Amino acid sequence: MPSFPTRRLAATAAAAALVFTVLVTAPAQAATPSPAPVATAPTTTAAASTATSGVSADLSGDMMTVPSAPLLRAQTDDDVSPTTGVTDHPVYVSVAAATAATSDDSPTPPDDASIRAAVTQLHDYWWEESGHTVNVTLAGIETRSLDQASCVPATVLNTVHTSAFGGRFARYAWAGTNEHLIVLSRETCGTTATAFGTVGGDGGEVFSSYGAGSTLGVPVLLHEFGHNLGFGHAGAGMCRSTTSFDGAASDYRYATSTDSPASCPVLEYGDFLDIMGYSVSSSRPHLSSVQRVRAGYLTDVTTLSGAGTTRQVTVASLDGAAKGRAVKVVDPVSGQDYYVEYRTATGTDATSPEFGGRSPSCALVGSGFTRCALTSDKTTGSVRVLRPLTLAGSTVSTVALAVGLDAGRDPSRRDTHLDAGESFTSANGGFTVSVRSMTPSGGAVLDVSLAGGSAKVPASAPAPTLSAPAPATAPATTTSRLSVDRTRQTHGSTTPITTTTQVVASDGSAPSGTVTLRDGTAVVGSTKVGSDGRATVTLPGTTAAGTHQLRASFVPATTTQSGSDSAVVGVTVDKASSSSALTRGTTAITKNKAATVTVTVSAPGVPRPTGTVTVTSGGRTVGTATVSADGAGRVTVPVGTFTRGGTYVLSASYAGSGNVSASVSKRMIVVLR
């Protein structure tokens, strides 16, 4: 599995409406990139195996904002309006020979035939994605010899755009015209190719040194043209918690942010199922549903809102033609919009490595937390939960949330999708969506419940879109009984509480489905029900100390049985016991010299305890320090200078933490003569 590049361009919080590529007449000014990281696709095709792998250009620090007035309307998280009518998008292609030499040319430099084919594919893709409203046409091809010393992408674009096609694109003249300038270099421009484009503005500019080939050049152009249409990047985010898989909007920030570490770091290009995510060789997935709905390209959406609303709804495959291809949920607690979609290995989505069946692409997003992708089953597809968020500047990006447990059912290692039997609860328990079943032909059947009451949707409300007929008879009711092998465990223990859920169907049939165990609203784990109707889930050893209210929910795999919830069972997690040790520092303690000591805190099952330690001498505090997670329980504590000879009795105390109890070390005697 290749390592996929990370974003190297620092995001800018724009004061104006949008961030644009810098388009100036002076070559000394650089262009603002919106780069698409590119990687060789994990496919079996020969063409893909020979495709060049690359990383985004390092043009950080060259960002600037463009005056907002003539360029683009402001965009907010709630700015959704349908697109009507056909808009023509003429594309002008300028092929730039940056240097006079031919030795640095790409092995397959763009020519008229490949350019015409690429623009045709550009039209075909965006014509379908936009619901037949974006009409891309080839308006002209030209060739320019720049005679520069080397191929520098920003310099090439700045040089070409001032005079290309009679100066048609100089001084932002393209703004509001829906015209586009694509500059393709004959050279690869360095050791790796580069691509970037302007964002929005009803028109725009694109630079690419990937050429116009169908394998990699066109997927890159599809991505960059999406920026011209106003789309931000499609990322993947994971909240660093084993009890809540979501957070407030402010908790989500790019993993490369220079601010304090985000609670929910986002990999900016991490969505493999959106053309605005990774540009991968031979991969041309759809825009996600949230991108298409917000742009007005997709109006086939079921909106759920209102406290106490409970619905069962079927969402059809995003690639298909059935109605109901997206579900928008308005969280009653935060008021934020969430989108739920069903992606299958059909149509253009089948080209995504997400369904490649290869090794997963996993990334460590923080101490002990791993987010994985490329893990969807192509025979069943997968359900995804996405959020539109303004993460940098004013361009809305989309984030696919890591909400599904992997095969090991470890809540600290999660996939960016849900499988049948899994569920997701938004921050603060705003709403819960559970996946009852999913088939590419019938869609994904979801149970959605919004917090705030037990009221049902009135009979006069629009019925959810169903892709399959309802069963002729009422499903058999089920009951779920939750029990535990004991009611207490210790934080970090290797013998945690085991829960057992017994599911019984009213008609005597064997229950078939999945049991999900929740701690309050947070998912603890899920497992399939056995042939005996039993399902066991172990409470993680990392469960926080305190009292916990556990409830089990049965989600049937078929429509012949109903779901059921167990009664709440209370359990307690005790703090891990600790021990503290006090030793001399790396140098001997001598009179009239600053001294240090080392304090070591140990707690069974807690490899990295944190908290505050205090060192005293004769009952007087002589030093304090904080034990950080990086210190693995050890910290050096300055204890000042001993100016007099004599015997000193030192001891260290550890104040404890939310999960670890306090402790005091043995005394250490220091004799100074």
N, C-alpha and C positions, 0 to 999 in steps of 0.2 A: 504494500500500500504506500503510495507516495506521500511525502509530507506536503501539506498544502500551505501556501504562503500566508503570512499574516499581513494585516494592513500596516504600511509603513508611513502613511501620511497622517499627520496629526490633524484632527478635526478642528474647525474654527467655529466659534459661536458668533454667527453673523449678526451685525446690528441691522443690516438692511434685509430686504425680503429674501434674497437668495445668495448662495455662493456660486460664482461663475468662474470659468476659465478666464484668466487675465488676457484680454485682447488689446494689445497696445502696439503702437507703430515702432517703438524703439526695441530692437532685438535684445537689448540688455535686460528688459523685463521678461520674466518667465511666466509660463502659462500655469494656471491653477488646475491641477489634475483632479479627476474623479476616477481613479484607476480601478480596473477590474483585475483582481488577482487571477492568475491562470495556472492551471495544473493539468498534467496529463491525465486523462480519464482512466479509471480502472476498468477498462473494457477489454474484450478479447479481439477486437478488430485490428487488423494490421495497420490501418491508417492511424488509428489512435495510438498505437504503440510507438510510432515513429514521430508523433507530434512533439513539437518543442515545448518544454515546460518552462515557465517564467515566473517572475515576481513583479510586483508593482514598482513603478519608478519612485525613487526617493526624491521627491520635489517638495518636501516639507519646508515650511517657512515661506513659500512663494504664494500663499493664498492671499486673496484680497476680495473685498466685496464690491459689487457693482451697484450703482444707484438703483433703488427699487422701482421708482416710478414707471419707467417705460418697459419694464421687463416681465414682471409676473405678478399675478394676484397673490395675496398672502394665503397661506395654507394652514389650516388647523386640523386637529385630530377629528373634528366633527364635520369637516368640509366635504360633504358627499353630495354630488348632483349628477343626474344622468347625462350622458353625452348623446347628442342627437345630430343627425346629418353627417355627411362625409367631408373631412378636411383633407385637402391635398397637401402633401409634404414633399416638395421638390428637393432632390438631393443632388448636389454638385460635388463631384469627386476630383480632387487634385492629386496627382501622383508626383511626389517630390523626390528627385534625386539629390540628396543632401550633399554628397561629395562627388567629385569628378571620377574618382576611382570606381572600378567595378568589383574589386576583390572583396569589398565589404557588403556587396549586395546580398539580399536574401536568396536562398536557393530557388524559391518560387516567387519572384517579384510580381506585383499585380500588373495585369495587362487588361486591355479593353474587354476581352471575353470573360475573364474571371470577375471583373468589376460589374459587368452587366448581370452575370449570374448571381452575384452577391446582393445587388440591389433588388433583384427579383425575389430572392429569399427574404430580404429585409421586409419587403412589401407583404409577402405571403404570411410571415409570422405576425407582424403587427396588425395586419388586416383582420386576422382571426382573433387575436387577443383583444382588440379594441371593439369587437362586435361589429365589424365592417364599418368603422368610422375613420380609421387612419389609412389614407391612401398614399403610399410611398411611390414616387416616380423618379426616374433618372433624368435629370435636367441637363447634364453635361459632364464631359470628361476632359481634363487637360493634363499636360505634363509640364513640370517646372524643374529646371536645373538650377540649384542654388549655389553650387561651387563653394561649399563651406569646408572647413578643415575636418570636421567630424559631424556625425549625426547626433545632435542634441534635440530630443523631442520638443521641448518647450520652444527652443529657438526656431526649429523648423515650422511649427504652427504659427508662431508670431510673424515669421517672415512671409509665409505663404498667404495668410489671411488678409494682409494689408492690400494685396494686389490681385488675389485670385479672382478670376472671372470678372475682370474689369473693376476690381475694388468693391464688388457687391457685398462683401462681408466685413469690410473695414469699419471701425468705430461702432461696433454693435448694430450695424445696419440690418442684420438679420432679425433683430428682436421684433416680435409681433408679426412676422411675415410667414412663419411656418417653413422657412427655407433652411436648409442644412448644408454645411460645408464639411465634407469628410476628406481629411488629408491622410493619404497612405504613403509611407516612405518605402523606397526601394530597398533601403538598408534595414537591418534588424535593430540598429541603433544601440550598440553596446553588446554586452554579453547576454542580455535577456531582452526580449521584446517589451514594448510598453504600449498602453492605451489609456486615454482619458477623454472626458467630454464635459461640456457645459451642462448645467442642471436647469431645466425649464426655460421659460422665456419665449414660448411659442416660436421655436426655431432653435438653431444652435450650431455648435462646432464639435467635431470629433477628430482626434488624432489616433492613429493606430499603426504600429510597425509589425503587426501580425499578418498583414496582407489581406487578401480577399478569398482565400481558400475556404472550402465548405467545412473542413474538419475543425479548424480552430479560428480562422480569421472571421468567419461569419458569426459564430457564437459571441465573439468579443464585440463585433459591431452591433449585434442585437442588444447586448447589455448597454453599450455606450449610447446607442440611439434611445434607449429607455430613459437615460438621464436627460437627453434633449427634450423628451416628452414630460419631464418633471418628476420622475420616479427616483426615490432615494434607494439606499442599499437594503438588501434583505439579509438580515443577520440571524444568529441563534444565541439565545440567552439562557443562563442557568442561575437560579438563585441558590446561594450557598447556605442551604439549610436542609436538614433531613425531615423537618416537620411541616414546612410550608414551601411549596414549589412555585410561589409567585410573590410579588412584592408591589409596593407602590411604584407609580411611574418614575418617581425620582430615584428609586433604587437601581434602575437600569442605566448603565453607562457603558461605553465602549471599554473593553478590557485594556486598551492602550491609553485610557484617560490618565492625565497627570494629576487628577484630583485624588482624594483619599480612595482606597480600594472600594469598589462598588459591591453592594450586597448581592447584586444580580449582574455580573459582568456579561457583556455581549461581544461575541466575535462578529465583526462588522459584515463580513462576506459569508458567514457560516451557513446560509441556507442553500442546500443543494437542489431544492425543489422550487426555486424561483430564479428566473433569468437574471434578476438583479442581485443574486448571490454570486457564488463562484462561477467564473467562466471556465468550463471544463471541455476538453476536446470532445467533439461529436455530441455534446449534450445541449439540448434546447428545450428545457422544461418550460411550462407555462409561467406566467405571472401568478403569484398566489391570489387567492380570492380577495383578500383585503386590499391588495393593490388594484385589482380590477374593479371592485365595488367602489372604492374611493375615487377612482378616475371616471366613474360613470360607465365603464365598459361592461359591467355585469350588474344587471338589475334583478337577477333571479336569486334573491336572498330572503331568508326568513329572519325577521327581527324579533327577539324575545326581550321584553323589558317589563318592569313592574314588580315590586316586592311581593313575594308569595307565589309568583307564577311557577307552575310546574307543567312541563310539556314533554311528550315523547315526539320526536321529530326525526325524519329520515333526510339525510343530506346525501345528494347524489354525487357521483364522481365528478371532480372539477373538469376532467377531460371530456366527459360525455355530453349528451344533448338533453338528458332528463332535467326536469325542473327541480328547483331547490338545491342549487350547487354551492350554497354557502349559508351559514347561520351566523347572524350577528347577535351577540348577547351584550346588553347594556347592564353592567354590574350595578345592582341597587345600592351598594355600599359606597363605592368610589365614583360612580357615574361614568367610569371609563368604558370604552368599547373593546370588546374581544371578538375575534372571528374564529369559527370552527369550520374546518374543511376536510374533505375526504379525498385523498390522492391515491391513484392506482397506477400500475405499470401499463398504461394504455396511452395511445396517441403519442404526442410529443413528450409527455411525462415519462414514457418508457425509456427515453434516452438518458434520463438522469441516473447518475451512479448511486443514488439513494436506493434504487431497486436492483443494483448490480449483483447482489448476493456475495460480495467480497468481504474482506475483513473490515470491521467498522473503523471509521475515522474518529478517534477519541482525543479530547483535549482536556488537560488539567486546568480548571478554571479557578482554583484556589486550593488551599491545603485540604486534601482529602475529598475533593469534589471533581468528578469527571463527567463531561458531556460528550455524548457519542452521536454520530450520524451514519449514513449509509447502511442503516439497519432495518429498513422497512421490508416486509415480506411481499414479494411481487405477486404472490398468488392471492393474497387477501387485501393488499393495500394498507393504508394507515390513516388515522385521524390526527389532525394537527390543530393546535391552539396557537393563535397568533395575536399580536398586539401591534397597533400602529403607534409609534412613539417618536417624539422629537428628541433625538439623542445628540445632535450637533447642528449648530446653525438653526435654520428654520425649515429644512427639508425633512419631511416625515419619512422615517425608515420603518421597516417592518421587522418584527422579531418573532421567530418561531421558538416557543418556550420548550425547554427540556422538562417534560412532565411525565414521561413514561418510564417505568422501571425496566431494567434490563433483565436478561435471563436469570441472573443471580438474585433478583429482587432486592438489590441493595439501593436504598434511597439516596445514597451519596454518588451513585453512578447511574445516570439517566439518559434516555433517548429523547430525541426531539419529536416524538410522536406518541400516540396512544394506540395500544392494541385492544382487541375485544376483551372485555372484562375489566379494563382499567378505567380510572376516572381522574378528573382534575378539579380542584377547588381553588377559586381565586383568592387573592389576599383578603384576610379578615372574614373569610367564609361568605363572600358576596354571592357566589353561585357555584354550583357543582354540575359538571357534565360527565356522564358515565356512558361508556360505549357498550351497548347491549350486544350488537353483532355487526358484521360488515361483510358484504360480498360485492365484487365489482359490478355484478348485474343488478343487484337490488339496493345498493347503497349502504350507508352506515346508519344504523338505528341508534339514536342517542336519547338518553333520559336527561333532561335539563331542569334543574330546580334552582330558583332564585330565592335568596333569604328574605325573611320579613313576614312570614306567615304561612299558613297551610292552604290558602285559597287557591282554587283551580282556575284555569282560564275559562270564562263563561262560554256557554255553548254557541253563542253568536260570534265568537272570535274566529278568525280564519283558521281553518284546520291545517296541520302540518302537511307538507308534501310527502306522499308515500309512493315509493317505487314498486311496491308489491301489495297485493290485496291483503286485507286484514283476515285473520283466521276465522273460520266459520263458527267456532265455538269459543267460549270464554276460556282463558288460560287457567290452569290449575293454580290455586293459591299455594304459597309456601310460607313456612315459618323458619326463622333462624334463631338458634340459641347459642349464645357465646359463653364459654367457660374458660378459666385459666388454671394452670397447674399450681400456681401460687399467686399471692397478691402483692408481693414485694420483690424487688431486685435491687442490686447495687449498680450505680453508674460504672460502666467499664467492665462489668462482670462477663465472664465467658459462659455463664450458665443463666441466660436471661429467661424471662417469663415466656412460656409457650401458650398461645391461645388456640382454642379449638372451637370451630363453629359447626354445629350440626344443622343441616338443612333438611326439612321434611316437606314433601309435596302432598297436598290434600287428596289427590287421586292415587297415591301410593307409588307413583312413577319415580324412577331414580332421578334426582336433581342433576341437571347438567348446566354448568356455568362457572362463574368465578365469584369468589368471596374477597371483598376488599375490607381491610381492617383500618379504621380511622381512629386517630387520637384527637378528639374534638372534631375539627374540620380537616386536619392534616392527614394525608394518606400514610399509613405505616407500611403496608405491603399488600400484595394481592396474590392469590393462588387459585388454581382450579379445584373444583369440588371433586372428591374421589367418588368411586362407584358406591361407597357406603354412605354418601351424603356428608362426609366430613371434610373439613379443610383446616389446616393448621398454619398459623403465621407466628413467627417468633418476634418478640419485641426487640428491636436492635439494642445492643449493648451500649450504644452511644446515646440512648434516650436520656434527655435531661432529667436531673433530679427534681423531684416534686410529685404532686398527685396528677394522675392522668385518667381521663374518661374515655374508655374504649368502646367502640361500637362496630359491629360487623354488618356488612351489606352484601346480600346475594344478588348478583346480576345474572339472569338466565341466559343461556346461549341460544335458546329457541323461543318462539312466541307461544309455545304450549304451556309455559310456566310463567308465573309472575315473580317479580322481585320481592325481597323482604329485608327488613332491618331488625337486628337484635336489640334487646334492651342494653342499656349502658352498664358496663362493668368497670368499677374503679380499681386502680392499682397505684402503688407508690414506688417511686424509684429513690433510694437513699443515696446520699453523697458517698463517693469513694473515700476510703480512709487514706490518710497521707502520713508520711514520716519525713522529718527534716534532719539534715546532717550539716554540721558546721565544720569546715576545715580551713587551714591556712591558705592564703593566696599563693600565687606563683613565686613570690619572694618572701623571705623571712621577715617577721615583724621585729623591728628594732626601734630603739629609742630615737626620737626626734626625726623620724622619717614617716611619710604618709604610708599608711598600711591598708591592706585589703584582705578580706576573707572570702571564702567561697561557700555559698549555701546551695545545697542540693535538695530538691523536693521530689519525692517519689510517691506515686499512687498506683496501685495495681489496676491494670487495664486502661490507664490514662497516660499515654506516652509523652504528652506535652502539657503538663499542668501549667496554669497561669495564676497570677495573683501577686500579692505584695509580701515581702519578707522584711523583718525588722531585726536588727542586731542590737543587743543591749550589753552593757558592762556595769555590773553592780546595780542593776535596776535603772540605769540611765541609757537612753537611746543614743547609740553612736553611729548608726547608719541604717538607711532603708534603700530598697531597690525593688524593681518590678521584674517578676519572672515572666518572660515572653514565650510564646509558642515556639519561636525559633531557637530558644535556649535549651529545649528538651529538659526543662526542670532545673537547670543550673544557672546561677547568676553570681557575678562578682560584686561585692558590696564594699565601697570605701568606708572605712571606720575612723578616719581622722589620724591624728598624730599623738603618740604617747610620749609625753615630755618628761615623765618621772619614772624612775625605776620602781619595781615592786611586782606584785602578783595581781593579774587581772583575770577575772572570770567572765567569759563571753558566752552568750547563748543566742540562738536565732529562733524566731517564731514566724510561722507561715500563717497568714490570715485566712487562707482558704479561698474558695471561689463558689460559684453557683453549683458546681458539680463535684467539688472536692472539699473534704473537711479540713479544719485547721490542725496544726501540729506544732510542737516545740522540739528543738534539737537537744541533744545532750550538751552539757557544759564543756567549753574548751578553756583550758587554763594556759595563760601566757605569763611567763616570768621574764621580766626585764631587769637587768642588773645595771 
